[in-house]
Amino acid sequence: MKERATLKQIAKDLHVSVSTVSKALNDSPEISHQTKEKIREYAKLQNYKPNVSGLNLKNRKTKNIGVIIPNILNSFFAKVFSGIESTAEKRGYNVITCISNESVDKEIHALEMLSNGTIDGFILSISEEAQKLNQYDHFTTIINDGTPIVMFDRISDQVNCDKVIVDDFDSAMNATQHLIDSGCRKIALLSTIDNLSVGKLRAKGYFEALTRNNLTVNPELVVLCDNESDLDVQIEKVINRNVDGIFALDEYASVSAMKIALKNGLNVPADVSIIGFADGVWSRRLTPSLSTVSQHGPEIGTTAANLLIDRLERGQQDEQEYKTTIIKTELRHRDSTVK
C-alpha cells in the first residue's frame, strides 16, 4: 500500500513552513491562490489525507473497517454483514457501515468520507447503478491511494483487489439440472437482476444446463428484467404457457412466481416445480416452502473480513497477489420441487 505523506514532509519538499501547508489545504485567505494550488496539487500527488480520527501515530491504524452494502433490507446482505461484524470483533476491529442504496453517488460519497483516515480498509458489494453504468474508477482511486478493498458477491474484473464470490454459474446450472432430472422440460427463467454481474452469471448457468441436455431455449420463457415493476405481468404470461419448471434468480422473482402459480390454480410441485436463488426468510415461510440455492452469507462475510484484516496486518511491505475466494452454494430442497 502506498505511503501517505505528512504535512511536515510536504512542507520540507516545497521549502515552506508546516503552517503554510496547513493553511493552504484549509483554504486560508492568508495564503495566495497560486501557493494554494501548488500545495494542493503536490499534496494530492503525494497521497496526503488529513488525520481526522486520532490515528495511532506509530502505526497509523484505526482498527476500523468500512463496510458498504447496497441494500440493508436484502436478507443476503444482512447475513454477510453478520459474518463481517462477528469476525471483525473477534480480531479486535470495529465496523463502520454505510448503505449505498444502489446509488453510485452514495457509494462514492461513502468511500471518500471514510477513506480520510477514519478506516483502514473496505469490504463492499458494488451498487446496482455502478454495475449498470460500468463505473468503477472510484474503487481503483481508493486502492491506489493505499486503502485496501475486499469485494464480495457483486464484483468487477476491472478492479484489482481481493474478492469473495459464490459459484453463481455452476450453482445456477446445477439448479436447472435438478429441475431437468426431476422431469421438467419447459423451464422458465425469471430475473429482476439482469443488470448485475451475479444475475448475468446465473442466467448463463441456466442456458448452459439446457444446452447440455439438448433442450431448446424458448425466448418466451425467459424473463430478464432489471427491476421489479412489471415482473408479475411477465410471470402471468409465462405461467399461461404451461411451464413445468421455474428457476428464479432472486428472491423477489421466486416469491412472485410461487404466489402467481398458486393464484392460477397450479399445484406446486405437481404442476410446476420452482427453485429460487438466495435463501431468505420468505423461502422458508411460504406454503409450500421454497427450494432455494443458499449462498451461505455469514461464511462470505467471515471470509471477506479475514482477507482484509490479514492484508492489513501483514503491512505495507507485503506484495502478495490479490486472490478470489469462491464459496460453494447449496441447493436446499423443500416442498416446491419434486424430491
N, C-alpha and C positions, 0 to 999 in steps of 0.2 A: 504494500500500500504506500502511496506517495506521502512523503513527509510534509506536514503543514508548516508554513512559515510563521514566524512570530513578528510582533511589532518591532522588537529590538533588531531582528535580522533585516527587516525591510529598511529600517532607519539607517543601519550600517551600510547596506548596499547602495542606498540612494544618497548617502552623505548628508542626512538631515537628522533632526532630533526625533526621539520617540514621540514626544509631544506633538510635533508637526504631523507625523504619520497618523496618530490617533485623531487629531482634529480634522485632517483631510478625509479620513474614512468616515467621520461623523458629520461631514458637510459643514464644518465650522466656517462662518463668514470671515474669520481671521486669516484664512488661507486662500491664496489666489486660485482662480479657476484652473489655470494651467498646471499649477502644482498638484491640485486635487486630482486632475485627470491622470497625471503622470504616476502618482502614488497608487491610485485605484487600479490602473492598468497593470502595474507591477505586482500589486497585491494579488490580483486575480491570477496572473501568470504564475505566481509562486504558491498558489493554493491556500492563501490566507483566509481564515474564517474566524470571526470573533468568538471569544470564550464567554458563553452566556450561562453556563451551568456549574461553575465552580469545579472545573475538572481537576483531577489529581495532577499536580504539576510535574510529578515524576514520570508517570506512565501515560498521562492524558487519557485515562479510561473513565467512563461514566458508569459502567456496568449496567447501562440501559440498552435495550433492544427496541427498535421501532418496528411495529407490525402494521402493514396497510392491507386492509381487507376490502374487497369490492362491495360486499353486501352482508351485513351482520345478521339479517333475517334469514339468510340461507343456512340451513342446518349443517351443511357440509363445512362451511367456513367456520361456523361456531365450534364444530368438533375439532377442526385443525387448530383453532386458537387455543382450545383447552390443552392440546398436546404441547403447543409452544409455551404456554404460560407455566404449566407444571414442570416442564423440563428446565426452563429458564430459572425458575425459583430454586430448583434442586442444585443448580450450578451457580447460584449467587447473583443472578441477573434480574433486573426489573424489566417490565414490558410496558411500553407506551403505545397505545393503539389509536389508529386513525381509520376512518371509513371513507373510501373514495366515492361511494355511491355510483360506481360505474362511470365516473367522470374523469377525464384525463386532466382537466384543470385542477380538480381537487387532489388528484394523485400527485401532480407536480407541486402543488402548494404544500402538501404533507411532507414530501421529500425535502423541499427547501427549508421548511420550518424546523424540521428535526435534525437536518444534517449540519446545522451551525454549531455543533458541539454538544447537542442535547443527548445524542445517542452514539453508540459505537458501530452499529450496523443495522441493516434492514432485513426483514422477512416479509415478502409480499406476493400477492397474486394480481396479475395485470388487470386493469379495468377494461370493461367491455368497449368503451369508447376508444381507448388506446389501441386495442386489437383491431377494431373496425377501421381506424384511420392508419393503422400500421405505423404508429408514432411511438418510438422507443428511445429517442435521443436523451430524454431526461434521466433514464436509468444509467445510460453509459456515462453521462456527465458526472453523476454521483459516484460511480465506481472509479472513474478517472481522478476524481478529487480525493480518493483514498478511503472512501466508506464502502465496505463490502455489502453485497446484496445476495440473499438467497431467494430465488423464486420458487413458488410451488403451484401445482395444478396448471394455471394459465401461464405459459412461459413464452419466450421468444428466442428463436435461434440467433437473432441478430444481436442479442445481449450476451456477453461473455461473463458468466457468473455461475455459482453453484445452483443446482436446481433439484427439486423433488417432484416427481410426477407419478401418475399411475399408468398402467399399461392400457390406455384408452382404446387403442386399435385392437389389441388382442382380446381384451375383455368384451368389446362390442361384437367382435367376430364370434367369440365363444357363446355369448348370449343368443345371438342369432342362430348359431349352430344347434343350441339346445332346443329352440323352437322347431327347427327343421327335424331334429331327431325325434321330437315328440309328435311328428306327423303334419306340422304346418307347412303349407306350400304357398299361400297367398299372405305374405308377411308385410305389414305396413311399417314404415319408418316415420316417427314423429319427432320433431325437434323445434325448440324455441331458442336454440343457442348456436345457430348455424354460423354466426359471425365470430364465434370464439374458437380458439385453437383446439380445445377439447371436443367441441361439437363436430368439427371437421374430421378429427381422427376417429371418433365413434362412428360417424357416417361411413367412412371408408371401411371400417371393420364390418359393417352390415353388408355393404356391396361386395366385399371380398368373400364373405360367407356364402352369399347367393351364387357368386361365380364359381366357387369351388364345388358347389353342389349342382351345377348346371341348371340353375333356376334363373329364369329371365327377370330382369329388373323391370317392373311396371312403374313408369313415372307417375301414374295416377295414385299409387300407393305410397308415394314419397312426399312428405310434407316437411319442408325445411324453412323455418321462419327465423327471424332474429328478434321477435318479440311475442308476447302472449295475446295480443289484441284480437286476432282473427283465427286463433287456433281452433276454437270449438267448432266453428263453421266448417273448417277443413276436416276435422275429425268426423263430423257427421257424414260428409261425403265419402270418406274412407270406409266408415262402418257400413254404409249402404252398398259398397262394392263387394260385400260378402268375404271380407278378410277372415282368415282363421288364426292369425297371429299378429301381434303388435309389439314392436320394440320402440320404446320411448327413451330419448337420450337425456332427459332431465326430469326432475320430479314433477314440475307443473304439467308437462305433457303426459306423463304416466297417470297422474291422478285424474286429469281431464278425460283421458281415454277410458279409464275404468268407469267413471261417472256416466259418460255418454253411452258406453256399451250397455250398461245396466238399464239406463233410461230407455234404450231402444229394445229392451226385452231380451237381450242376449244373455246366455248363461256363460259365466266365466269360471272355469276354463273350457267347459264342454264345447261351446260355440266358438270362442275366441280366447286364445292364451295371451297374456300380457306380461312383459318384462320391462321394468323401469331401470333408470340409472340414478344412483345416489340414494342411499338407504336412510331417508328421513323419517320423521315420526309418523307422517301420514301413511307411509308404506305399510306400517305395522297396524295402524288403526283402521284402515279400510276394511270393508266386508264385501267380498273376500279380501284377505290380506294380499299384498302385492309382492310378487317375486322381484328382486332387485339385484343390481350389481353394487356391492358395497365397496366404497373407496378407502375404508379404514382411515378416516380423517385424523383421529388422535395420533396414529402412527406417523402420518405425514408431518404433522406439527412437531412431534418429537424429533424426527429425523432432520427437519429443517433447522430447528433450534440447535441441535448438536453440531450440524455442519457449520453454522455461523459462529457459534461460540468456540469451536475447535480452531477455526481460522483466526478469530480474534486473539486467542490465547497463544497461538504459535508466533504471532508478532509479525512485524514488517519484514524481517529477514526471510520469512517463508515465501518460497516461489512455487509452491505446489500448484499443479494444474487444477482448474476447476473440474468438478465432477457432477454428473447427473445420476441421481439415485432413483430407481424405479421401484415403486411399491406395488406388489401384486394385489389385484382386486379379488373379490369372492362373490360368486353367484349364489345368492341366498334364495332357496326355493321356498315359496309359500303357496297360498291357495290359488293364485291367479294363473298357474301353469300346471300342466299335467305331470304328475310325479312318475 
